[in-house]
């Protein structure tokens, strides 16, 4: 069977009914999509904590829902965040600096947000537990970049491989790997119910600010050139947004997730960046050309996950293949852009 069981997802959603879920970085692409799915149940209260640097919520109807609340703040400000997380039964920590160019231009900020922000979340969660508050889950978002430049069918137990010290490209991965260790150690030392997710190239409707598919579709719809780095032979596995949200529902509710890390992605949706660009041009029906630009910085050449652990412990199985996901995403952008 392909696809996470509908009954399984319904059971997970039912278990979350009546709960309060706080999402740091909740105004971003993945966070706001998770909030939308959760808040479809009017008994679930969702608190979004975000500085709105990447904002997918204020121009949407999400904040019109009575059970969704936005608290604007910075995860480096522990006191400011504590109030937003105080009543949460579950915390999803997504806040980070996103995008390769942004990371390379802001390596210190990247590490501060990841490491200081995650430590603040864990300390707040530990204080809540110490005060007798029952905290069912703390979910930390890491990154597939912890596997380095060449990652083929990598498992959660495989050794991570990080770039040279001083190369800004790897500061994001280094800081995320540190937060994985932090979360796991809070589980081991304090019994905190932590889970880590390593997402692999998420795309879909409402993506803001970054991502190859985001840029390629917008350019193709406007019949502008699609520009790719070097020869485009970089290989990626692309995961549609609905599939990672399914995975989130499972890690938020399944006891088998506690103390674990999971690759979440779609291995069968694997293509070169060059092929991806041409597929988008074809599906859009665009007259765009595909152009190459020289890019001398380090890059991830190969990134394909092994998701056997998520299948075994969570019964997770991605449902949306790449062509279907691209068609859905193109349709959303076409409507959003009024084309």
C-alpha positions as CSV (number, residue, x, y, z in Angstrom):
1,X,0.0,0.0,0.0
2,X,1.2,3.5,-0.9
3,X,0.2,6.2,1.5
4,X,-0.2,6.6,5.3
5,X,-3.5,5.0,6.3
6,X,-6.4,7.4,6.5
7,X,-7.7,5.6,9.6
8,X,-4.3,6.0,11.2
9,X,-4.2,9.7,10.5
10,X,-7.8,10.0,11.8
11,X,-6.8,8.3,15.0
12,X,-3.8,10.7,15.4
13,X,-6.0,13.7,14.8
14,X,-8.6,12.5,17.3
15,X,-5.9,12.1,20.0
16,X,-5.0,15.7,19.5
17,X,-8.5,17.0,20.1
18,X,-8.8,19.4,23.0
19,X,-5.1,20.0,23.2
20,X,-3.0,23.2,22.9
21,X,-0.1,23.1,20.5
22,X,2.5,25.8,20.2
23,X,4.6,26.1,17.0
24,X,7.7,28.2,16.9
25,X,8.4,29.4,13.4
26,X,4.6,28.8,13.0
27,X,4.2,31.6,10.4
28,X,6.5,29.8,8.0
29,X,5.5,27.4,5.2
30,X,5.5,24.1,7.1
31,X,4.4,25.6,10.4
32,X,1.4,27.4,9.0
33,X,0.4,24.4,7.0
34,X,0.5,22.3,10.2
35,X,-1.4,24.9,12.0
36,X,-4.1,24.9,9.3
37,X,-4.5,21.1,9.5
38,X,-4.6,21.1,13.3
39,X,-7.0,24.0,13.6
40,X,-9.5,22.3,11.3
41,X,-10.5,20.7,14.6
42,X,-12.1,23.6,16.6
43,X,-11.2,22.0,19.9
44,X,-7.5,22.3,19.2
45,X,-5.9,25.6,20.2
46,X,-2.8,26.6,18.1
47,X,-0.3,29.2,19.2
48,X,2.1,30.5,16.6
49,X,5.3,32.1,17.8
50,X,7.2,33.8,15.1
51,X,9.1,37.0,14.2
52,X,7.4,37.0,10.7
53,X,10.6,37.1,8.8
54,X,9.1,34.5,6.5
55,X,5.4,35.1,6.7
56,X,2.8,32.8,5.2
57,X,0.0,33.7,7.6
58,X,-0.9,37.4,7.7
59,X,-2.1,37.5,4.1
60,X,-4.0,34.2,4.6
61,X,-7.3,33.5,6.4
62,X,-5.5,31.3,9.1
63,X,-5.5,34.0,11.8
64,X,-9.2,34.5,11.3
65,X,-9.8,31.2,13.0
66,X,-10.9,31.6,16.6
67,X,-8.6,28.7,17.7
68,X,-5.4,30.2,16.2
69,X,-3.3,32.9,17.9
70,X,-0.1,34.6,16.7
71,X,2.5,35.8,19.2
72,X,5.2,37.8,17.6
73,X,8.6,37.3,19.1
74,X,12.2,35.9,18.7
75,X,13.2,32.5,19.9
76,X,16.4,34.0,21.3
77,X,14.3,35.9,23.8
78,X,13.5,33.2,26.4
79,X,11.2,35.3,28.5
80,X,9.2,36.5,25.5
81,X,8.7,32.9,24.3
82,X,7.9,31.5,27.7
83,X,4.5,33.1,27.8
84,X,3.6,31.7,24.4
85,X,4.5,28.2,25.3
86,X,3.2,28.2,28.9
87,X,-0.2,26.4,28.3
88,X,1.0,24.1,25.6
89,X,0.4,20.3,25.8
90,X,2.7,19.8,22.8
91,X,5.5,22.0,21.4
92,X,6.7,21.9,17.8
93,X,10.0,23.8,17.4
94,X,10.5,24.9,13.7
95,X,12.0,28.3,14.0
96,X,15.3,28.7,12.1
97,X,17.1,30.7,9.4
98,X,16.0,29.2,6.1
99,X,17.6,29.3,2.6
100,X,21.2,28.6,1.6
101,X,21.9,32.3,0.6
102,X,20.5,33.6,3.8
103,X,22.5,31.2,5.9
104,X,25.7,32.0,4.0
105,X,25.2,35.7,4.5
106,X,24.2,35.4,8.2
107,X,26.2,32.5,9.7
108,X,26.3,33.8,13.3
109,X,22.6,34.6,13.3
110,X,21.9,31.1,11.9
111,X,23.7,29.4,14.7
112,X,22.2,31.7,17.4
113,X,18.6,31.0,16.3
114,X,19.2,27.2,16.0
115,X,21.3,26.7,19.2
116,X,20.1,29.4,21.5
117,X,16.5,29.1,20.3
118,X,16.4,25.4,20.9
119,X,18.0,25.6,24.3
120,X,15.4,28.2,25.3
121,X,12.6,25.9,24.1
122,X,14.0,22.9,26.0
123,X,14.6,25.0,29.2
124,X,11.1,26.4,29.1
125,X,9.7,22.9,28.5
126,X,11.8,21.6,31.4
127,X,10.5,24.3,33.7
128,X,6.9,23.4,32.7
129,X,7.5,19.8,33.6
130,X,9.2,20.7,36.9
131,X,6.1,22.7,37.8
132,X,3.9,19.7,37.2
133,X,2.6,20.5,33.7
134,X,2.1,17.4,31.6
135,X,4.0,17.9,28.3
136,X,3.1,15.2,25.8
137,X,5.7,16.0,23.2
138,X,8.5,18.3,22.1
139,X,9.2,18.0,18.4
140,X,12.4,19.5,17.1
141,X,13.0,20.2,13.4
142,X,16.5,19.4,12.3
143,X,17.6,19.1,8.6
144,X,18.7,16.5,6.1
145,X,21.8,18.6,5.6
146,X,23.4,16.9,8.7
147,X,24.3,14.1,6.3
148,X,26.7,16.3,4.3
149,X,27.3,16.5,0.5
150,X,26.6,12.9,-0.4
151,X,23.6,11.2,1.2
152,X,22.2,8.1,-0.6
153,X,19.5,6.1,1.2
154,X,20.8,7.4,4.5
155,X,19.3,6.1,7.7
156,X,18.9,7.9,11.1
157,X,21.8,5.7,12.4
158,X,24.2,6.6,9.7
159,X,27.2,8.9,10.6
160,X,26.7,12.5,9.9
161,X,29.2,14.3,7.7
162,X,29.7,18.1,8.0
163,X,31.8,20.5,6.0
164,X,35.0,22.3,6.8
165,X,35.2,24.7,9.7
166,X,34.9,28.2,8.4
167,X,32.7,27.4,5.4
168,X,29.5,29.3,6.1
169,X,27.5,26.9,4.0
170,X,27.6,24.3,6.8
171,X,26.8,26.4,9.8
172,X,23.1,25.6,9.5
173,X,23.8,21.8,9.5
174,X,26.3,22.0,12.3
175,X,23.9,24.0,14.5
176,X,21.0,21.6,13.8
177,X,23.1,18.6,14.6
178,X,23.9,20.2,18.0
179,X,20.2,20.7,18.6
180,X,19.5,17.1,17.9
181,X,22.0,16.1,20.6
182,X,20.4,18.6,23.0
183,X,16.9,17.2,22.4
184,X,18.0,13.6,22.8
185,X,19.9,14.4,26.0
186,X,16.9,16.2,27.5
187,X,15.0,12.9,26.8
188,X,17.8,10.8,28.4
189,X,18.5,13.0,31.4
190,X,15.1,14.4,32.2
191,X,12.6,12.1,30.6
192,X,11.3,14.8,28.3
193,X,9.2,13.3,25.5
194,X,11.3,14.7,22.6
195,X,11.3,13.7,18.9
196,X,13.6,15.0,16.1
197,X,12.5,15.2,12.5
198,X,14.9,15.5,9.5
199,X,12.8,16.8,6.6
200,X,14.0,16.2,3.0
201,X,13.2,18.9,0.5
202,X,9.6,19.9,1.3
203,X,7.6,21.8,-1.3
204,X,4.0,22.7,-2.0
205,X,1.3,25.4,-1.9
206,X,2.0,28.5,0.2
207,X,5.8,28.1,0.2
208,X,7.3,31.4,0.9
209,X,10.7,32.9,0.2
210,X,12.9,30.0,-0.8
211,X,13.1,26.6,-2.5
212,X,13.9,25.5,-6.0
213,X,10.3,24.4,-6.8
214,X,9.0,27.7,-5.5
215,X,11.3,29.7,-7.8
216,X,11.0,27.4,-10.8
217,X,7.2,27.4,-10.8
218,X,6.9,31.2,-10.4
219,X,9.5,31.7,-13.2
220,X,7.8,29.2,-15.5
221,X,4.3,30.7,-15.0
222,X,5.8,34.1,-16.1
223,X,7.7,32.5,-19.0
224,X,11.0,33.7,-17.5
225,X,14.2,31.6,-17.5
226,X,14.6,28.9,-14.9
227,X,18.2,29.4,-13.5
228,X,20.0,26.4,-11.9
229,X,23.4,26.2,-10.3
230,X,26.1,24.6,-12.4
231,X,25.0,21.7,-14.6
232,X,22.0,20.8,-12.5
233,X,23.2,17.2,-11.8
234,X,22.5,17.6,-8.1
235,X,20.0,14.9,-7.0
236,X,17.1,15.5,-4.6
237,X,14.2,13.6,-3.2
238,X,11.1,15.9,-3.0
239,X,8.5,15.6,-0.3
240,X,5.0,17.2,-0.8
241,X,3.8,19.3,2.1
242,X,0.8,17.1,3.0
243,X,3.2,14.1,3.5
244,X,5.3,15.8,6.1
245,X,2.2,17.1,7.9
246,X,1.0,13.5,8.0
247,X,4.3,12.6,9.6
248,X,3.9,15.4,12.1
249,X,0.5,14.1,13.3
250,X,2.1,10.7,13.9
251,X,5.2,12.0,15.8
252,X,2.9,14.2,17.9
253,X,0.8,11.2,19.0
254,X,2.6,7.9,18.7
255,X,4.5,6.7,21.8
256,X,6.9,4.9,19.5
257,X,8.2,8.3,18.4
258,X,9.5,9.4,21.8
259,X,13.3,9.7,22.1
260,X,13.7,9.0,18.4
261,X,14.8,10.9,15.2
262,X,13.1,10.3,11.9
263,X,13.9,11.0,8.2
264,X,10.7,12.3,6.6
265,X,10.8,12.4,2.9
266,X,9.7,10.7,-0.3
267,X,12.6,8.6,-1.8
268,X,10.6,7.6,-4.9
269,X,10.3,11.3,-5.9
270,X,14.0,11.6,-6.7
271,X,15.3,13.6,-9.7
272,X,18.2,15.8,-10.7
273,X,17.6,19.5,-10.4
274,X,18.0,19.8,-14.2
275,X,15.2,17.3,-14.8
276,X,13.0,19.0,-12.2
277,X,13.3,22.3,-14.0
278,X,12.3,20.7,-17.3
279,X,9.5,18.8,-15.7
280,X,8.0,22.1,-14.3
281,X,8.4,23.8,-17.7
282,X,6.5,20.9,-19.3
283,X,3.7,20.8,-16.7
284,X,3.2,24.5,-16.7
285,X,3.1,24.6,-20.5
286,X,5.7,27.4,-20.4
287,X,8.0,28.9,-23.0
288,X,10.7,29.3,-20.4
289,X,14.2,28.3,-21.0
290,X,16.4,26.5,-18.5
291,X,19.7,28.3,-18.0
292,X,22.8,27.5,-15.9
293,X,24.8,29.7,-13.7
294,X,28.2,29.1,-12.2
295,X,28.1,28.6,-8.5
296,X,31.4,28.0,-6.8
297,X,30.2,27.4,-3.2
298,X,29.9,23.9,-1.7
299,X,26.6,22.2,-2.3
300,X,24.7,19.0,-1.5
301,X,25.2,16.8,-4.5
302,X,23.1,13.9,-3.5
303,X,20.2,13.7,-0.9
304,X,18.0,10.6,-0.8
305,X,16.5,9.4,2.5
306,X,15.8,5.9,3.8
307,X,12.5,6.1,5.6
308,X,12.3,2.5,6.8
309,X,12.4,3.6,10.5
310,X,9.4,6.0,10.1
311,X,7.6,3.2,8.3
312,X,8.3,0.7,11.0
313,X,7.7,2.8,14.1
314,X,5.1,5.3,12.8
315,X,3.4,3.4,10.0
316,X,4.4,6.5,7.9
317,X,4.3,6.2,4.1
318,X,4.2,9.3,1.8
319,X,1.2,9.5,-0.4
320,X,2.0,12.1,-3.1
321,X,4.3,11.3,-6.0
322,X,6.3,14.1,-7.5
323,X,4.3,14.7,-10.7
324,X,1.0,14.8,-8.8
325,X,2.5,17.2,-6.1
326,X,3.9,19.5,-8.8
327,X,0.5,19.7,-10.5
328,X,-1.2,20.6,-7.3
329,X,1.5,23.2,-6.5
330,X,1.4,24.7,-10.0
331,X,-2.4,25.0,-9.7
332,X,-2.1,26.9,-6.4
333,X,0.6,29.3,-7.7
334,X,-1.4,29.9,-10.9
335,X,-4.4,31.0,-8.9
336,X,-2.3,32.9,-6.4
337,X,-0.5,34.9,-9.2
338,X,-3.8,35.5,-11.0
339,X,-2.7,33.7,-14.1
